[in-house]
Amino acid sequence: MQVLWDLEKAFVKEIVAALPDPKPHQNSVATMVRILQDKGFVSHTAFGRTHQFYPIITREAYQETAVEDVLGKYFDSSYSKMVTYFAEKENISKGELEDILKLIKGKE
């Protein structure tokens, strides 16, 4: 998705070219793009047998979908459990936790 947002529209070979090394096989990228299309994140314009793909969801909307998916699958849909996990694994600093608390207090 990152590459498609950056390129705005692209053929599979252009997506592959924009990916970092080691580059995945073109068929693997084509499969991933079709999965993203089936999920409603990407659409395409047909040029004969070739397709030019483009994102139909914003980064923000995709991020929300991804976070909700992870939250539901791994944290029982609990933001508290998710933040606790990162705090315990020391993947989140005290300053970041304080920033989160400020955001929460600002919504009250």
DODO-890544 format. One record per residue (C-alpha): residue in three letters; x, y, z. Coordinates in pm, whole numbers, plus 50000, padded with zeros to 5 digits. Last residue first. Layout:
BEGIN
SEDREN  type      X      Y      Z
SEDREN   ALA      X      Y      Z
...
This chain:
BEGIN
SEDREN  type      X      Y      Z
SEDREN   GLU  48762  51461  52863
SEDREN   LYS  48929  51449  52522
SEDREN   GLY  49233  51647  52637
SEDREN   LYS  49287  51403  52921
SEDREN   ILE  49324  51120  52668
SEDREN   LEU  49572  51316  52458
SEDREN   LYS  49772  51411  52767
SEDREN   LEU  49776  51045  52876
SEDREN   ILE  49911  50942  52534
SEDREN   ASP  50186  51204  52562
SEDREN   GLU  50276  51071  52909
SEDREN   LEU  50299  50720  52764
SEDREN   GLU  50530  50850  52491
SEDREN   GLY  50747  51019  52752
SEDREN   LYS  50767  50699  52957
SEDREN   SER  50890  50520  52648
SEDREN   ILE  50711  50259  52443
SEDREN   ASN  50870  49939  52313
SEDREN   GLU  50969  49851  52670
SEDREN   LYS  50806  49510  52633
SEDREN   GLU  50594  49588  52937
SEDREN   ALA  50489  49928  52798
SEDREN   PHE  50409  49777  52458
SEDREN   TYR  50188  49508  52613
SEDREN   THR  50023  49756  52850
SEDREN   VAL  49934  49978  52552
SEDREN   MET  49769  49681  52377
SEDREN   LYS  49589  49557  52687
SEDREN   SER  49450  49906  52752
SEDREN   TYR  49343  49941  52390
SEDREN   SER  49128  49632  52440
SEDREN   SER  48975  49463  52135
SEDREN   ASP  49075  49123  52277
SEDREN   PHE  49442  49223  52239
SEDREN   TYR  49577  49000  51962
SEDREN   LYS  49307  48955  51700
SEDREN   GLY  49082  49249  51785
SEDREN   LEU  49357  49506  51836
SEDREN   VAL  49549  49379  51533
SEDREN   ASP  49242  49416  51310
SEDREN   GLU  49143  49752  51460
SEDREN   VAL  49497  49876  51402
SEDREN   ALA  49493  49762  51039
SEDREN   THR  49154  49918  50966
SEDREN   GLU  49256  50247  51127
SEDREN   GLN  49582  50249  50933
SEDREN   TYR  49393  50187  50609
SEDREN   ALA  49159  50478  50682
SEDREN   GLU  49455  50706  50761
SEDREN   ARG  49653  50599  50455
SEDREN   THR  49352  50677  50240
SEDREN   ILE  49152  50411  50060
SEDREN   ILE  49098  50373  49687
SEDREN   PRO  49462  50297  49605
SEDREN   TYR  49560  50260  49239
SEDREN   PHE  49638  49967  49012
SEDREN   GLN  49718  49964  48640
SEDREN   HIS  49610  49635  48493
SEDREN   THR  49742  49449  48189
SEDREN   ARG  49538  49213  47973
SEDREN   GLY  49403  49496  47760
SEDREN   PHE  49469  49814  47954
SEDREN   ALA  49244  49765  48254
SEDREN   THR  49213  50033  48520
SEDREN   HIS  49247  49907  48874
SEDREN   SER  49115  49917  49229
SEDREN   VAL  49283  49897  49569
SEDREN   PHE  49171  49887  49933
SEDREN   GLY  48845  49696  49884
SEDREN   LYS  48954  49368  50044
SEDREN   ASP  48948  49195  49703
SEDREN   GLN  49175  49471  49569
SEDREN   LEU  49424  49422  49851
SEDREN   ILE  49422  49049  49774
SEDREN   ARG  49477  49129  49405
SEDREN   VAL  49772  49353  49496
SEDREN   MET  49923  49074  49708
SEDREN   THR  49891  48823  49425
SEDREN   ALA  50051  49062  49177
SEDREN   VAL  50336  49124  49423
SEDREN   SER  50400  48751  49455
SEDREN   ASN  50384  48706  49077
SEDREN   GLN  50644  48984  49030
SEDREN   HIS  50889  48804  49256
SEDREN   PRO  50990  48995  49567
SEDREN   LYS  51273  49247  49549
SEDREN   PRO  51571  49198  49777
SEDREN   ASP  51600  49488  49767
SEDREN   PRO  51351  49767  49836
SEDREN   LEU  51021  49801  49649
SEDREN   ALA  50977  50067  49378
SEDREN   ALA  51070  49831  49093
SEDREN   VAL  50816  49575  49215
SEDREN   ILE  50542  49839  49214
SEDREN   GLU  50642  49945  48863
SEDREN   LYS  50626  49580  48747
SEDREN   VAL  50278  49551  48900
SEDREN   PHE  50149  49851  48706
SEDREN   ALA  50116  50175  48897
SEDREN   LYS  49891  50449  49026
SEDREN   GLU  49942  50703  49307
SEDREN   LEU  50318  50623  49310
SEDREN   ASP  50361  50704  49680
SEDREN   TRP  50019  50573  49781
SEDREN   LEU  50081  50262  49571
SEDREN   VAL  50422  50209  49729
SEDREN   GLN  50286  50238  50082
SEDREN   MET  50000  50000  50000
